[in-house]
């Protein structure tokens, strides 16, 4: 069993994922990744929020409990 990330590791993870997500959605693509734990889903919700702030446009993040998708919001 793996140990949870420390708060510093979580912050670094989120910070480093934002430009990856931004680059993908700017191409008009949907970012998709496995996120089968609540911890991963929570971190990707934060990535979605920060990527949205970076782009100045609303993004939508959603999960089916196994995968997490991020794309531009239709609204």
C-alpha distance (Angstrom), angle and dihedral (degrees) to the residues before:
residue distance angle dihedral
X1 . . .
X2 3.79 . .
X3 3.76 124.9 .
X4 3.80 119.5 -117.5
X5 3.77 117.1 -103.7
X6 3.77 118.1 -96.4
X7 3.82 117.0 -115.0
X8 3.82 89.3 -103.0
X9 3.82 91.3 51.4
X10 3.81 91.6 47.3
X11 3.80 91.3 51.5
X12 3.79 91.6 49.2
X13 3.81 91.1 47.8
X14 3.80 92.6 51.4
X15 3.81 93.3 43.7
X16 3.81 92.6 50.7
X17 3.82 94.8 44.8
X18 3.82 95.0 54.1
X19 3.85 96.8 74.4
X20 3.81 90.4 45.7
X21 3.81 91.5 53.5
X22 3.82 92.3 43.0
X23 3.82 91.7 52.7
X24 3.81 92.1 49.4
X25 3.81 97.6 48.1
X26 3.81 92.7 42.8
X27 3.82 86.3 62.6
X28 3.81 87.8 57.0
X29 3.78 92.3 -106.9
X30 3.78 130.5 127.8
X31 3.79 116.8 -116.7
X32 3.80 110.1 -133.5
X33 3.79 129.6 -179.0
X34 3.79 140.1 158.6
X35 3.80 109.3 -95.5
X36 3.76 107.6 164.6
X37 3.81 98.9 156.6
X38 3.78 130.8 68.6
X39 3.81 88.9 -122.7
X40 3.81 92.3 57.3
X41 3.79 92.1 44.3
X42 3.80 90.8 50.9
X43 3.81 91.5 49.4
X44 3.81 92.0 49.2
X45 3.81 90.2 49.7
X46 3.80 86.6 57.6
X47 3.82 90.5 46.0
X48 3.81 88.2 52.8
X49 3.80 92.3 50.9
X50 3.79 94.0 48.3
X51 3.81 93.6 44.2
X52 3.81 88.7 51.4
X53 3.82 89.9 51.2
X54 3.81 90.2 48.5
X55 3.79 92.4 51.1
X56 3.79 95.3 39.5
X57 3.79 87.9 -133.3
X58 3.79 131.4 100.5
X59 3.78 116.7 -98.1
X60 3.76 127.1 -168.3
X61 3.80 122.5 -141.0
X62 3.78 119.9 -170.1
X63 3.79 139.2 164.3
X64 3.78 141.1 -161.0
X65 3.80 91.2 -154.5
X66 3.81 93.1 -93.1
X67 3.80 105.2 48.6
X68 3.78 134.4 32.2
X69 3.81 124.3 -147.1
X70 3.79 128.8 -165.7
X71 3.79 123.5 -169.0
X72 3.77 141.4 142.6
X73 3.78 112.5 -68.8
X74 3.80 117.4 -112.5
X75 3.80 90.1 -137.1
